[in-house]
Amino acid sequence: MKTDHEKMPILGMTYDEVLELFRSRCGRGKYHAGALYREIFQRGSGNWASAPEFVNSPKLVPDIQRDFDFHADPVIETRQSGDGTTKFVSRISDGARIESVIIPAEGRVTLCLSSQVGCRMGCIFCRTGKMGLVRNLTPSEIMGQVHRARFDFGVPVRNIVFMGMGEPFDNFDNVMQAVRVLSEDRGFNIARRRITLSTAGRIDGIQRLSRMTGLRPQLAVSLNAGNDALRSSLMPINRTMPLARLQAALIDYPLERGEAILLEYILLKGINDRREDARAVAEFAAPLRAKVNLIPYNPGADSGHDPGKRDVRSSDVKNSGQEEKHLVPPSASDTDRFCGYLVDEKVFVRRRSSRGKGVMAACGQLGSPPV
C-alpha cells in the first residue's frame, strides 16, 4: 500500500533525480521520466498529462501529481522594458518578490538571476543590500525564473549570470543545484562556461567552488577597490575577508585553458576613480589570470542623486559612513579616463555599458521591499 510522500519540486531536479523518483515511487523508468522532463523543461508544458506517454498510461498520472510539485514557478507581477532590456518582478510562494533581467545582445540572450530575497552583504552602492537578507531561494525558485523567461517571454536564454539579488555563495548548495539543472542536457542544456557566479568576495565559497570538478561555472568577483581601507568602506565583507586572503584564494582557483576570473569594478566618481586606484587594482590582478569589467555606478531611484552635488572623496566614505544617496555616477569622460589608467597599468579591461537603467534593471539597481 502506498503511503503519503512529500511532493518534490520538479523545476529544481536533474533528470537523474526525476528518474530515481519514478523508480522508487511510481515503479516506472526512463520512458516516462524522460517524457515528463521533456515536457517541463523543453516544451514548458503545463499540460504534460496530454503527452502520448501519459495518455497511454492514465493510471500513472495521479501518482505523478501526488509525487511532484508543478507549482514552483514564480508568478510574474510586473514587467518593464527599456533599451531592449526587460526586468520582471515575480512573487514567490510566501509572497516575497524577486527581480530578474533579460538582456539581449547580438547573437545571444543573457538572463540575470536572483539567488536570494534581499542580501546581507550591505555594499553601499547596491540597492538590494538595503533590504537586508530575507531568505534564500530554493533551487526550484531559482529555476522558475529561467522557466518564466523561456516560456512566458519566449526568450532563447543561452547565458546565465547570478548577478541579481543576493550573494550566491551565501546560498551555495541551492545555487549549485540550480547550476546542475541548468546544464542538464535533457533540459535547458546551458553550457557551464555560459553560467557566471558573481560573489562579493566570499572566500569560503570560492574555495568550495574550486574543489568541484566538472561543474564549475565562470567566477566573477566584485572588487571595486584594490586597497583594504577603501574596499572595507564600500563593502563590509572586506573587514573579515580582506584583499590579501581574497587574492590568495583566487591564485589557487583552478582555471581551464582560455578561462579567466572576472573582476567587477563599479566606478564611483571621486571615490575609486583615481590613478592610484588603478595601480592598486593592477597590483591585485598581477598574479591572476583575470579580466576587469569596468561598470559605471548606477544610482537607485531613491538615491537622491543631484548632478550638482560635490564629488565624494574616498576619505569621506571611510570617515563618515556615506550611504548610497551620496554616491555620484561617473561621466563618460570619467569612465574613459579610468579605463585608460588601467590600460596604462597593463590591466586587461572591458568597459561594460549599463543596460536597463531606465527600468531600474542595471547593476546595483535591483531590489523590491520585503512584504
Buried (B, 14 or more C-beta within 10 A) or exposed (E): EEEEEEBBBBBBBBBEBBBEBBEEBBEBEEEBBBBBBBBBBEEBBEEBBEBEBBEEBEEBEEBBEEBBBBEBBBBBEEBBBBBEBBBBBBBBBEEBBBBBBBBBEEEEBBBBBBBBBBBBBBBBBBBBBBBEBBBBBBBBBBBBBBBBBBBEBEBEBBBBBBBBBBBBBBBBEBBBBBBBBBBBEBBBEBEBBBBBBBBBBBBEBBEBBBEEEEEBBBBBBBBBBBBBEBBBBBBBBBEEBBBEEBBEBBEEBEBEEEBEBBBBBBBBBBBBBBBEBBBBBBBBBEEBBBBBBBBBBBBBEEBEBEEEEEEBEBEBBBEEEBEBBBBBBBEEEBBEBBBEBBEEBEBEBEBBEBBBBEBBBBBBBBBBEBE
